[in-house]
Amino acid sequence: MTLNRRDFMASSAAAATMLATGTIPAKAAGDAARIGYNGDFWGASVASIANAKELWAKHGVEADTKVFTNGPIQVQALGANSLEFGYLGPGALWLPATGKAKIIAVNDVGFSDRVIAQAGIASIADLKGKKVAVPAGTSGDMLLRLALAKAGMKMDDIEVVPMDPSTVVAAFSSKQVDAAGIWYPFVGIIRKTVPDLVEIAKNDDFYPATTFPSVFIARNDLVESNPDLVKKVIGVIKEAQDYRAAHLDEAVDITAKQLGIPAEQLKTEAGYGKLMTSTELAKLTRDGTVAGWFSTMNELFKTFGKFDTALDPKDYYMADLYLAA
């Protein structure tokens, strides 16, 4: 499986294949819920903890959890009524901002993105005219654009080479590209073969003015037709988040077991996120901080040309439901 939690764009064909092959099975109505998650630590840890600790049943949810390679495919599945809930990394937040889904909870704030370069390249300014690999429309893409702007540069000043994350690893490791906009755990994988790589930009350089949150989403109609189920799922999310914050090492082990991969592969990634409790997120929701994160992301997406106008965060972040759960 290619670990890819921030892809902006997903293939409709891939989604159609997933639906046609029955990867997302139909479930009974009522408290049953089909729930998607991404195949990495931040995308899978809440669902993994909920499964391991039987939190779904505790909160009255009959959950059918399914792993996906990225968030946009989950939004397609929501639109096809094949999922009730899902997960999005920051690169896909344009989807709820344009009415494709509702955000029901924030998962974490990510700090795992990097612009990395080959040895000898010391700054973003040094990238002028260089080949830079980036998964288009991801948070790695966002960070690259922010870093270029800070240096007074544009994407036209570099030679952009669009690639999926696994291809970025191969291309950078074989020195086919000079730099890349990518994130951990991929940076760690690359570092094993290119130990002298240079990190020339990171999320922390722009935080808190620009914050990269990942989120949990629900199908639009479900929020209106079954708010009780939505609140039950939020209750699970909150309890799992609190457990993750208090037992990070165990959360890594639980998630690795769920994904069927070595825990070591997730440990570095787990260190590049802000572990927030449900109490902290409730406070940040009440004081408008979370809405501010989404507003800033909206402005970034406009800059990237993803849309001209977007919904107000209050219309796609279900803050009242989150606080009531």
C-alpha positions, 0 to 999 in steps of 0.5 A, spaced: 500 500 500 502 506 498 501 511 504 498 517 502 494 521 506 494 528 503 492 527 496 488 533 493 486 529 487 484 522 486 482 518 480 475 517 479 476 510 476 480 508 482 474 510 486 469 506 481 473 500 482 473 500 489 465 501 489 464 495 484 469 490 487 465 491 493 471 493 498 466 498 501 460 493 503 453 495 504 451 495 512 444 496 515 441 503 517 440 506 523 446 506 528 450 502 523 456 506 520 461 505 514 467 509 516 473 511 512 480 512 514 487 513 511 493 508 511 498 512 516 498 514 523 495 520 523 489 518 518 488 511 522 490 512 529 483 514 531 479 508 528 485 503 530 484 505 537 476 505 537 477 498 534 482 496 539 478 499 545 471 497 542 469 504 543 464 504 537 459 499 541 460 503 547 458 509 544 452 505 540 455 505 533 455 499 529 462 501 525 465 498 519 471 501 518 475 501 511 482 503 509 483 508 503 489 511 500 487 518 500 481 523 502 478 525 496 476 517 494 472 517 501 469 524 499 467 520 492 464 514 496 460 519 501 457 522 494 455 515 492 452 513 499 457 508 500 460 511 506 457 515 512 464 518 515 471 519 512 478 522 514 481 528 510 488 531 510 489 538 509 490 538 502 483 535 501 480 541 505 477 544 499 472 539 498 468 541 504 469 548 503 466 547 496 460 543 499 462 536 498 462 534 505 461 536 512 467 537 517 465 534 524 471 534 528 479 536 527 484 530 528 490 534 529 495 539 526 500 536 522 508 538 522 510 533 518 511 536 511 518 538 508 521 541 502 527 537 502 533 538 497 540 535 495 546 536 499 549 543 496 542 546 496 542 551 502 535 555 501 529 556 497 532 561 493 537 556 491 531 552 487 531 557 482 531 553 475 531 546 479 527 540 478 522 539 484 518 533 485 511 534 488 505 530 489 500 536 486 495 539 490 498 536 497 500 539 503 507 538 501 505 542 495 502 547 499 508 548 503 512 549 497 508 554 495 508 558 501 516 557 502 517 560 495 512 566 496 516 567 502 522 567 498 519 572 493 519 566 488 513 563 484 512 556 482 514 558 475 521 559 477 522 552 478 521 546 474 515 542 477 515 535 476 508 532 479 509 525 482 506 521 487 509 520 494 512 513 492 515 516 486 518 522 489 522 517 494 525 513 488 526 520 484 529 523 490 533 517 492 536 516 485 538 524 484 533 525 478 530 531 482 534 536 486 528 537 491 521 535 493 515 537 497 514 531 501 512 529 508 514 524 513 514 518 513 517 519 506 522 524 508 525 518 513 525 513 508 529 518 503 534 519 508 536 512 509 539 512 502 540 520 502 543 521 509 545 528 507 539 531 504 537 538 507 530 540 510 530 547 507 522 548 509 517 545 514 510 547 517 513 550 523 516 556 519 509 558 518 505 556 524 501 559 527 499 564 522 498 558 517 496 551 520 495 545 517 489 541 520 486 534 518 479 532 519 473 527 520 468 528 515 461 526 514 456 525 508 452 532 507 445 529 508 447 525 514 448 531 518 441 533 517 437 526 517 441 523 523 445 528 527 444 523 533 449 518 529 454 524 528 454 525 535 455 518 537 461 518 532 464 524 534 464 521 541 468 515 539 473 520 536 473 524 542 475 518 546 480 515 542 483 522 541 484 523 548 487 516 549 492 517 543 494 523 547 495 519 553 498 513 550 502 515 544 506 509 544 501 504 545 497 508 539 503 507 535 503 499 536 495 499 535 495 503 529 501 499 526 497 492 528 491 495 524 495 497 518 499 490 518 506 494 518 511 495 522 510 500 528 517 503 527 514 505 520 509 510 524 513 512 530 517 518 526 510 520 523 507 520 530 512 525 532 510 530 527 503 532 529 500 536 535 497 531 540 490 535 542 485 532 547 478 533 546 478 539 551 483 543 547 479 542 541 473 544 544 476 550 547 479 552 540 472 551 537 469 556 541 474 561 541 474 561 533 481 558 532 479 552 528 474 556 524 480 561 523 485 555 520 479 553 515 479 560 513 486 561 512 486 554 508 481 557 504 485 563 502 491 558 500 486 554 495 484 560 492 491 562 491 492 555 488 487 556 483 482 551 486 476 555 487 474 562 486 469 562 492 468 558 498 463 557 503 464 560 510 467 555 515 461 555 519 457 552 514 461 546 513 465 545 520 459 542 524 462 546 531 455 545 534 455 538 533 462 537 536 461 541 542 454 537 543 457 530 543 
